Amino acid sequence: MIKNDLPPELISLVHHIELNKSGWLNKTLRRLIISALWMESNNLSVDEIKETIHKCFFVEISKEKIKSQLDALISTNDILQSSNLKYSLSIKANESFNKEISYAENITNQAKEAFYFFIKKHCPNLEKEKVWNSFHELFLMPLIKELGAKTYKIVTGFEANNIAPAKLDNFTFKYSPECRINLKQAVMEYMDPKSPQIRAYILGLLNSYFLIEAMSLNESALKALIKSVSLKPSLILFMDTNFLFSILALHQNPSNEAAISLIELINLLKDKIDIKLYVTKPTIDEAKARLEIAMANLKDIRYTANLNEIIPQFPISGIELQYILSVQDKSTVDPEKYFSPYINNMLAILRKKGIEIYNEDLNKLKRNEDVMEDLAFQYEHEKTKLKGKSYHQLEHDIILWHFIKSKRASVIESPLHAKYWCVTIDFRFIAFDSFKISRSKDRIQICLHPTTLVQLMQFWIPRTDKLEEALLGNIKLPFLFQEFDLQAETVTLQILKSLSRFENLEDLPKESISSILLNEALRQKIKEDPNIEQAVSLIKESLIEQNKLSNLQIEEIQKKAEKLENEKKQKDNIILNLQNKIHDQDKIIHESNAEISASKFSLQEEKNLRQILENEFKELKREIIKDKEEKIKRQEIIYFFIKSLFILIFLIGIFGYLSSLLIERLLFKHVLQYNTLSFIIWMTLSLFIIDCKGRKQEKIKDHRAFALYHKIYKWIIKIMIILLLGILANILTGFFSKIYY
């Protein structure tokens, strides 16, 4: 299998994840607190411890974190707390720390002496101290930072020859060529894993490196990670009411410092993370309403000298307590003058803190089915509590929760993609969120305590070179240098296992590995602080019990519902049987109606058929009559034409003969022209008689044959007239020629 070498930022991230899983961050913080107390040799307050750590080790730790670790150290008797809230090392812890410092110094001296031996052997002319400092600064520490847990393989002999040549070149480049060869040989012999002193020293440095790596990544690693996932960290934070009171110093609450620390961190990280702070209109309205209630409650209180002594006897709110503490050293301040600026100018004051109003109507969520269901459940739960939330307070919280949830993408695999969060110091609200998220798929919280959000955001704060120099360099005492014990070896093997797992994912791109590891690292960061988790878990358990009770009630209701359902089924069966009988009767009636309809249809069809036959018969009869009439017409026209033909022949013959005789007697000779003229006259006259006779008879004049005859007749008449005129012209011409000639 081809090995997929991981880039430095992923190697560093794997170390960070596994070390945090094993609790090395808390181990580092406790070590820094002990170091600060040991260095000052005096009782220190939390603020003084914070200042000492920052001054000596160049790292910022929130007071909440310091307090949490101080409580843990007090429980193990390593630290003592005085009545004035100052802390000091116990005798046992002081002695133990001195022994560890002595052990670190002895191991360091032994390692140096061994190094001096090999330098004297191979490079006797070099200054041993300078070479040691150069070796430590340019080779050994860079090697440990690059290899991390893999350094363990070198010093234990698994990969004794796996020393990076580039690191050796960085160390030897300023020496002469001959000296370089000898120096490399000296280093190879010095790194012999068989030497217990050298192995202990290198593993001690590795242990120190683990403590630093558990705190945060370096700047180059963070930049490379952001580039690999192609996504700049972005946070849109919605402020809950109590959080607003904390940052405005309007109430007494143990989480006030955490809230202020968060705002300070946000201002510090604005250039590295895209952060926007919002508050919704319902939250502002709720804040104003609670201030008005407090103002009304405080109007009738008389402020006396012993007021502080009797305050605990009265159940007053954190807002009222803060007001009393604020005015106790001053002349009496009217509650209205104290609260009115916040009530009348809440948004303007918040804007100065960098918080803007989110102008979106949330009232539509009041009708949301999920909101109403959660509200009913929570209200029933709160009614069992001594100081349960009111219906309006629950409505505000649940609507805000569902509103933020609706802003997120439907599928979220990493806190980096969640983007929208609610910041609250209300443990009941956080418990509700935890209860809801435990039943969701993505399991990424919506509500975060400021302490948790600080943890998440601190991931994006790189550790400084000054921190590494202070804790790993030769100048300061080796405060983090400890014996490489079983715990260190266990986490080393776990880191090597994780590195091997990702190095063997040859088909997975480095960008995907970056996303996977970054997702895991950020999920670690949003795990609640143990103290917060404990407070939340109690409320969550109560919610779970309430949910179980609700489930039992639901089961009883379901059983009753099942019983009613069975009764309903029985009645439904009876109704179904009756319906089946009715259906059968309806079917019979329907079939009868169908038969009647079919009979009616058959009769109608028969009637229609008879009508069609009658119509066809009438039509046939009309056609027969018409044919008969046509036949009679044809017979009459034939008869007419035959008769006319005989008449024509007869008339032409008779009149032609008579005309000939008349002409001969008059002219005493037979003249062809006169005979022809006579024929034409009689012919025209005969045709005219036939045409007149035909047009007088209705049956004949409309017949096609007569119509054709009539057309021919007109042409014949025209021709006859032309012939007649021609003959007359000839006769007249002959007649006049005889007279004149």
Backbone hydrogen bonds, N-H to C=O, Kabsch-Sander energy under -0.5 kcal/mol:
donor,donor_aa,acceptor,acceptor_aa,energy
4,N,503,E,-3.8
5,D,3,K,-1.0
10,L,7,P,-0.7
11,I,7,P,-1.9
12,S,8,P,-2.6
13,L,9,E,-1.9
14,V,10,L,-2.5
15,H,11,I,-2.0
16,H,12,S,-2.4
17,I,13,L,-2.5
18,E,14,V,-2.5
19,L,15,H,-2.6
20,N,16,H,-1.9
21,K,17,I,-2.3
22,S,18,E,-1.6
23,G,20,N,-1.3
24,W,19,L,-2.8
27,K,23,G,-1.5
28,T,24,W,-2.4
29,L,25,L,-2.6
30,R,26,N,-2.5
31,R,27,K,-1.9
32,L,28,T,-2.4
33,I,29,L,-2.3
34,I,30,R,-2.6
35,S,31,R,-2.3
36,A,32,L,-2.5
37,L,33,I,-2.4
38,W,34,I,-2.5
39,M,35,S,-2.5
40,E,36,A,-1.9
41,S,37,L,-1.7
44,L,87,Y,-2.7
49,I,45,S,-2.5
50,K,46,V,-2.5
51,E,47,D,-2.3
52,T,48,E,-2.5
53,I,49,I,-2.4
54,H,50,K,-2.0
55,K,51,E,-2.5
56,C,52,T,-2.7
57,F,53,I,-2.5
58,F,54,H,-1.2
59,V,53,I,-0.6
61,I,59,V,-0.5
66,I,62,S,-2.3
67,K,63,K,-2.9
68,S,64,E,-2.3
69,Q,65,K,-2.5
70,L,66,I,-2.6
71,D,67,K,-2.3
72,A,68,S,-1.5
73,L,69,Q,-2.5
74,I,70,L,-2.5
75,S,71,D,-1.9
76,T,72,A,-0.9
77,N,74,I,-1.5
78,D,73,L,-2.5
79,I,73,L,-1.1
80,L,88,S,-3.1
82,S,86,K,-3.3
85,L,82,S,-1.3
87,Y,44,L,-3.2
88,S,80,L,-2.0
90,S,78,D,-2.3
94,N,90,S,-2.7
95,E,91,I,-2.6
96,S,92,K,-2.4
97,F,93,A,-2.5
98,N,94,N,-2.2
99,K,95,E,-2.2
100,E,96,S,-2.0
101,I,97,F,-2.4
102,S,98,N,-2.5
103,Y,99,K,-2.9
104,A,100,E,-2.5
105,E,101,I,-2.5
106,N,102,S,-2.8
107,I,103,Y,-2.7
108,T,104,A,-2.3
109,N,105,E,-2.6
110,Q,106,N,-2.6
111,A,107,I,-2.5
112,K,108,T,-2.5
113,E,109,N,-2.6
114,A,110,Q,-2.2
115,F,111,A,-2.1
116,Y,112,K,-2.8
117,F,113,E,-1.9
118,F,114,A,-1.6
119,I,115,F,-2.1
120,K,116,Y,-2.7
121,K,117,F,-1.8
122,H,118,F,-2.2
123,C,119,I,-3.1
126,L,123,C,-1.6
128,K,126,L,-0.6
131,V,127,E,-2.4
132,W,128,K,-2.7
133,N,129,E,-2.5
134,S,130,K,-2.5
135,F,131,V,-3.1
136,H,132,W,-2.9
137,E,133,N,-2.4
138,L,134,S,-3.1
139,F,135,F,-1.6
140,L,135,F,-2.6
141,M,136,H,-2.0
143,L,139,F,-2.3
144,I,140,L,-2.2
145,K,141,M,-2.6
146,E,142,P,-2.1
147,L,143,L,-2.9
148,G,144,I,-2.7
150,K,147,L,-2.1
151,T,148,G,-2.0
152,Y,149,A,-1.6
153,K,150,K,-0.8
154,I,150,K,-1.0
155,V,151,T,-2.3
156,T,152,Y,-1.4
157,G,154,I,-1.1
158,F,153,K,-1.2
159,E,153,K,-2.3
160,A,157,G,-0.6
162,N,159,E,-1.6
163,I,161,N,-1.4
164,A,162,N,-0.5
168,L,164,A,-1.5
169,D,165,P,-2.5
170,N,166,A,-2.1
171,F,167,K,-1.4
172,T,168,L,-2.5
173,F,169,D,-1.8
175,Y,172,T,-1.9
180,R,176,S,-2.3
181,I,177,P,-1.5
182,N,178,E,-1.6
183,L,179,C,-2.9
184,K,180,R,-2.7
185,Q,181,I,-2.0
186,A,182,N,-2.4
187,V,183,L,-2.6
188,M,184,K,-2.4
189,E,185,Q,-2.1
190,Y,186,A,-2.3
191,M,187,V,-2.4
192,D,189,E,-1.1
195,S,192,D,-1.5
199,R,195,S,-2.4
200,A,196,P,-2.4
201,Y,197,Q,-2.1
202,I,198,I,-2.6
203,L,199,R,-2.5
204,G,200,A,-1.9
205,L,201,Y,-2.2
206,L,202,I,-2.3
207,N,203,L,-2.4
208,S,204,G,-2.1
209,Y,205,L,-2.6
210,F,206,L,-2.4
211,L,207,N,-1.8
212,I,208,S,-1.8
213,E,209,Y,-3.1
214,A,210,F,-2.1
215,M,211,L,-0.6
215,M,212,I,-1.0
216,S,212,I,-1.3
219,E,463,R,-0.6
222,L,218,N,-2.0
223,K,219,E,-2.3
224,A,220,S,-2.2
225,L,221,A,-2.2
226,I,222,L,-2.4
227,K,223,K,-2.1
228,S,224,A,-2.2
229,V,225,L,-2.0
230,S,226,I,-0.6
231,L,226,I,-1.2
235,L,274,D,-3.2
236,I,419,K,-3.2
237,L,235,L,-0.5
237,L,276,K,-3.0
238,F,421,W,-2.6
239,M,237,L,-0.5
239,M,278,Y,-2.6
240,D,423,V,-2.3
244,L,240,D,-1.7
245,F,241,T,-1.8
246,S,242,N,-1.7
247,I,243,F,-2.3
248,L,244,L,-1.6
249,A,246,S,-1.1
250,L,245,F,-3.2
251,H,245,F,-0.7
252,Q,318,G,-1.4
253,N,251,H,-0.6
256,N,253,N,-2.0
259,A,255,S,-2.3
260,I,256,N,-2.4
261,S,257,E,-2.7
262,L,258,A,-2.0
263,I,259,A,-1.9
264,E,260,I,-2.3
265,L,261,S,-2.4
266,I,262,L,-2.6
267,N,263,I,-2.1
268,L,264,E,-1.6
269,L,265,L,-2.0
270,K,266,I,-0.6
272,K,269,L,-1.0
273,I,269,L,-2.8
274,D,233,P,-2.5
275,I,273,I,-1.1
276,K,235,L,-2.4
277,L,354,G,-0.6
278,Y,237,L,-3.3
279,V,356,E,-1.7
281,K,358,Y,-0.5
284,I,280,T,-1.9
285,D,281,K,-2.7
286,E,282,P,-2.4
287,A,283,T,-2.6
288,K,284,I,-2.6
289,A,285,D,-2.3
290,R,286,E,-2.4
291,L,287,A,-2.0
292,E,288,K,-2.4
293,I,289,A,-2.0
294,A,290,R,-2.2
295,M,291,L,-2.5
296,A,292,E,-2.2
297,N,293,I,-2.3
298,L,294,A,-1.7
299,K,295,M,-0.6
299,K,296,A,-0.7
301,I,298,L,-1.1
303,Y,301,I,-0.5
304,T,302,R,-0.7
307,L,304,T,-1.3
309,E,306,N,-0.6
310,I,306,N,-1.2
311,I,307,L,-1.2
313,Q,310,I,-1.3
314,F,311,I,-2.1
316,I,314,F,-1.9
321,L,317,S,-2.4
322,Q,318,G,-2.1
323,Y,319,I,-1.9
324,I,320,E,-2.2
325,L,321,L,-2.5
326,S,322,Q,-1.9
327,V,323,Y,-1.6
328,Q,324,I,-1.0
330,K,327,V,-1.2
334,D,332,T,-0.5
338,Y,334,D,-1.9
339,F,335,P,-2.8
340,S,336,E,-2.5
342,Y,339,F,-0.9
343,I,339,F,-2.2
344,N,340,S,-3.2
345,N,341,P,-1.4
349,I,345,N,-2.3
350,L,346,M,-2.4
351,R,347,L,-2.3
352,K,348,A,-1.2
353,K,349,I,-0.7
353,K,350,L,-0.8
354,G,351,R,-1.4
355,I,350,L,-2.5
356,E,277,L,-2.4
356,E,354,G,-0.5
358,Y,279,V,-2.3
359,N,357,I,-0.8
360,E,358,Y,-1.8
362,L,360,E,-0.5
365,L,362,L,-1.5
366,K,363,N,-1.6
367,R,364,K,-1.0
368,N,365,L,-1.5
372,M,368,N,-2.4
373,E,369,E,-2.2
374,D,370,D,-2.6
375,L,371,V,-2.7
376,A,372,M,-2.2
377,F,373,E,-2.1
378,Q,374,D,-2.8
379,Y,375,L,-2.3
380,E,376,A,-1.9
381,H,377,F,-1.9
382,E,378,Q,-2.9
383,K,379,Y,-1.6
384,T,381,H,-1.2
385,K,382,E,-1.5
388,G,385,K,-0.9
394,L,390,S,-2.3
395,E,391,Y,-2.5
396,H,392,H,-2.2
397,D,393,Q,-2.2
398,I,394,L,-2.9
399,I,395,E,-2.3
400,L,396,H,-2.2
401,W,397,D,-2.4
402,H,398,I,-2.5
403,F,399,I,-2.4
404,I,400,L,-2.3
405,K,401,W,-2.3
406,S,402,H,-2.1
407,K,403,F,-1.0
407,K,404,I,-0.6
408,R,404,I,-0.9
408,R,405,K,-0.6
417,H,414,S,-1.6
418,A,414,S,-0.6
418,A,415,P,-0.5
419,K,415,P,-0.9
420,Y,418,A,-3.2
421,W,236,I,-2.3
422,C,446,I,-3.0
423,V,238,F,-2.7
424,T,422,C,-0.6
424,T,448,L,-2.0
427,F,425,I,-0.9
430,I,426,D,-2.3
431,A,427,F,-2.4
432,F,428,R,-2.4
433,D,429,F,-2.3
434,S,430,I,-2.7
435,F,431,A,-2.6
436,K,432,F,-2.4
437,I,433,D,-3.1
438,S,434,S,-1.9
439,R,436,K,-1.3
440,S,437,I,-1.9
445,Q,443,R,-0.6
448,L,422,C,-2.9
448,L,446,I,-0.5
452,T,449,H,-0.5
453,L,449,H,-2.4
454,V,450,P,-2.4
455,Q,451,T,-1.8
456,L,452,T,-2.2
457,M,453,L,-2.7
458,Q,454,V,-2.5
459,F,455,Q,-0.7
459,F,456,L,-0.8
460,W,457,M,-1.6
461,I,458,Q,-1.6
463,R,217,L,-2.5
468,E,464,T,-1.6
469,E,465,D,-2.6
470,A,466,K,-2.6
471,L,467,L,-2.1
472,L,468,E,-2.9
473,G,468,E,-0.6
473,G,469,E,-1.4
479,F,477,L,-2.3
481,F,478,P,-0.7
482,Q,480,L,-0.6
485,D,483,E,-1.6
489,E,485,D,-2.4
490,T,486,L,-2.7
491,V,487,Q,-2.1
492,T,488,A,-1.9
493,L,489,E,-2.3
494,Q,490,T,-1.9
495,I,491,V,-2.3
496,L,492,T,-2.5
497,K,493,L,-2.1
498,S,494,Q,-2.2
499,L,495,I,-2.8
500,S,496,L,-2.5
501,R,497,K,-2.1
502,F,498,S,-2.0
503,E,499,L,-2.4
504,N,500,S,-1.5
505,L,502,F,-1.0
506,E,504,N,-1.7
508,L,505,L,-1.1
513,I,509,P,-2.0
514,S,510,K,-2.5
515,S,511,E,-2.1
516,I,512,S,-2.4
517,L,513,I,-2.7
518,L,514,S,-2.8
519,N,515,S,-2.4
520,E,516,I,-2.1
521,A,517,L,-2.6
522,L,518,L,-2.5
523,R,519,N,-2.2
524,Q,520,E,-1.7
525,K,521,A,-1.5
526,I,522,L,-1.5
527,K,524,Q,-1.3
533,E,529,D,-3.6
534,Q,530,P,-2.3
535,A,531,N,-2.0
536,V,532,I,-2.9
537,S,533,E,-2.7
538,L,534,Q,-1.5
539,I,535,A,-1.2
540,K,536,V,-3.1
541,E,537,S,-2.9
542,S,538,L,-1.7
543,L,539,I,-2.3
544,I,540,K,-2.7
545,E,541,E,-2.7
546,Q,542,S,-2.7
547,N,543,L,-2.7
548,K,544,I,-2.8
549,L,545,E,-3.0
550,S,546,Q,-2.7
551,N,547,N,-2.7
552,L,548,K,-2.7
553,Q,549,L,-2.7
554,I,550,S,-2.7
555,E,551,N,-2.7
556,E,552,L,-2.7
557,I,553,Q,-2.7
558,Q,554,I,-3.0
559,K,555,E,-2.7
560,K,556,E,-2.7
561,A,557,I,-2.9
562,E,558,Q,-2.9
563,K,559,K,-2.7
564,L,560,K,-3.0
565,E,561,A,-2.5
566,N,562,E,-2.7
567,E,563,K,-2.6
568,K,564,L,-2.8
569,K,565,E,-2.5
570,Q,566,N,-2.6
571,K,567,E,-2.7
572,D,568,K,-2.9
573,N,569,K,-2.5
574,I,570,Q,-2.3
575,I,571,K,-3.0
576,L,572,D,-2.7
577,N,573,N,-2.8
578,L,574,I,-2.6
579,Q,575,I,-2.8
580,N,576,L,-2.5
581,K,577,N,-2.5
582,I,578,L,-3.1
583,H,579,Q,-2.6
584,D,580,N,-2.7
585,Q,581,K,-2.9
586,D,582,I,-3.0
587,K,583,H,-2.2
588,I,584,D,-2.5
589,I,585,Q,-3.0
590,H,586,D,-2.8
591,E,587,K,-2.7
592,S,588,I,-2.9
593,N,589,I,-3.1
594,A,590,H,-2.3
595,E,591,E,-2.6
596,I,592,S,-3.0
597,S,593,N,-3.0
598,A,594,A,-2.6
599,S,595,E,-2.9
600,K,596,I,-3.3
601,F,597,S,-2.6
602,S,598,A,-2.7
603,L,599,S,-3.1
604,Q,600,K,-2.6
605,E,601,F,-2.6
606,E,602,S,-2.9
607,K,603,L,-3.0
608,N,604,Q,-3.0
609,L,605,E,-2.9
610,R,606,E,-2.8
611,Q,607,K,-2.4
612,I,608,N,-2.5
613,L,609,L,-2.7
614,E,610,R,-2.9
615,N,611,Q,-2.6
616,E,612,I,-2.6
617,F,613,L,-2.9
618,K,614,E,-2.8
619,E,615,N,-2.6
620,L,616,E,-2.7
621,K,617,F,-2.9
622,R,618,K,-2.8
623,E,619,E,-2.4
624,I,620,L,-2.6
625,I,621,K,-2.8
626,K,622,R,-2.9
627,D,623,E,-3.1
628,K,624,I,-2.8
629,E,625,I,-3.0
630,E,626,K,-2.8
631,K,627,D,-2.7
632,I,628,K,-2.5
633,K,629,E,-2.8
634,R,630,E,-2.9
635,Q,631,K,-2.6
636,E,632,I,-2.9
637,I,633,K,-3.0
638,I,634,R,-2.6
639,Y,635,Q,-2.8
640,F,636,E,-3.0
641,F,637,I,-2.8
642,I,638,I,-2.8
643,K,639,Y,-2.8
644,S,640,F,-2.9
645,L,641,F,-2.5
646,F,642,I,-2.5
647,I,643,K,-2.7
648,L,644,S,-3.1
649,I,645,L,-2.9
650,F,646,F,-3.0
651,L,647,I,-3.4
652,I,648,L,-2.8
653,G,649,I,-2.7
654,I,650,F,-3.1
655,F,651,L,-3.3
656,G,652,I,-2.0
657,Y,653,G,-2.3
658,L,654,I,-2.9
659,S,655,F,-2.5
660,S,656,G,-2.0
661,L,657,Y,-2.3
662,L,658,L,-2.4
663,I,659,S,-2.4
664,E,660,S,-2.4
665,R,661,L,-2.2
666,L,662,L,-2.0
667,L,663,I,-3.2
668,F,664,E,-2.0
671,V,669,K,-0.7
672,L,670,H,-0.5
675,N,671,V,-1.8
676,T,672,L,-2.8
677,L,673,Q,-2.4
678,S,674,Y,-2.4
679,F,675,N,-2.4
680,I,676,T,-2.7
681,I,677,L,-2.3
682,W,678,S,-2.4
683,M,679,F,-2.8
684,T,680,I,-2.9
685,L,681,I,-2.3
686,S,682,W,-2.4
687,L,683,M,-2.5
688,F,684,T,-2.2
689,I,685,L,-2.1
690,I,686,S,-2.5
691,D,687,L,-2.5
692,C,688,F,-2.5
693,K,689,I,-2.3
694,G,690,I,-2.5
695,R,691,D,-2.3
696,K,692,C,-1.0
697,Q,693,K,-0.6
697,Q,694,G,-0.9
698,E,696,K,-0.6
700,I,697,Q,-0.5
701,K,697,Q,-2.6
702,D,698,E,-1.0
703,H,700,I,-1.2
707,A,703,H,-2.5
708,L,704,R,-2.3
709,Y,705,A,-2.2
710,H,706,F,-3.2
711,K,707,A,-1.8
712,I,708,L,-2.4
713,Y,709,Y,-3.2
714,K,710,H,-1.9
715,W,711,K,-1.6
716,I,712,I,-2.8
717,I,713,Y,-2.7
718,K,714,K,-2.0
719,I,715,W,-2.5
720,M,716,I,-3.2
721,I,717,I,-2.8
722,I,718,K,-2.1
723,L,719,I,-2.7
724,L,720,M,-3.2
725,L,721,I,-2.8
726,G,722,I,-2.1
727,I,723,L,-2.7
728,L,724,L,-2.8
729,A,725,L,-2.3
730,N,726,G,-1.9
731,I,727,I,-2.8
732,L,728,L,-2.8
733,T,729,A,-2.2
734,G,730,N,-2.5
735,F,731,I,-2.7
736,F,732,L,-2.8
737,S,733,T,-1.7
738,K,734,G,-1.5
739,I,735,F,-1.5
740,Y,736,F,-2.1
741,Y,737,S,-1.8
